[in-house]
Amino acid sequence: MTTSAALIINFVNQDFGSQIPGETVLALVSFVVSLLVLTVVFYIAGAIVVGRQRALLSDAFVIALLGTVVNSICLVFFPPLVGLILSLIIWLLLIRRYYETGWLGALAVGILAVIVSVVVLVILGIILGISILILGGLPLF
């Protein structure tokens, strides 16, 4: 367990006692951080592709939240390839619906979101001094 993870678990255990398992705390922290990063990524990608009038921060948050939840459900209940394809289609539907754009616009936002996500991860890695390899994976679709 890393030092920061141990500090988070110790902090939570001091406030709540041993009622919350450490893995649950780490999963929640990871979910919230991923959600915040995805929100920023979708906002930036949406603002570039469809414009700031249609790409609201609240819409980016809803896309990130619903997309993450549906992505998890698809990957748990379906075979990996089917779950991945369903997940990508649902991400595109969410982008299309909330950014009020067509299929090509949603695809452009999705592709740009992947590019922005990689750039954000590299910048965070440089700022925090963390290797991208340690992160284990990109919080993409």
Buried (B, 14 or more C-beta within 10 A) or exposed (E): EEEEBEEBBEEBBEEEEEEBEBEEBBEEBEBEEEBEBBBBBBBBBBBBBBEEEBBBBEBBBBBBBBBBEBBEBBBEEBEEEEBBEBBBEBBBBBBBBBBEBEEEBBBBBBEBBBEBBBEBBEEBBEEEEEEBEEEEEEBBB
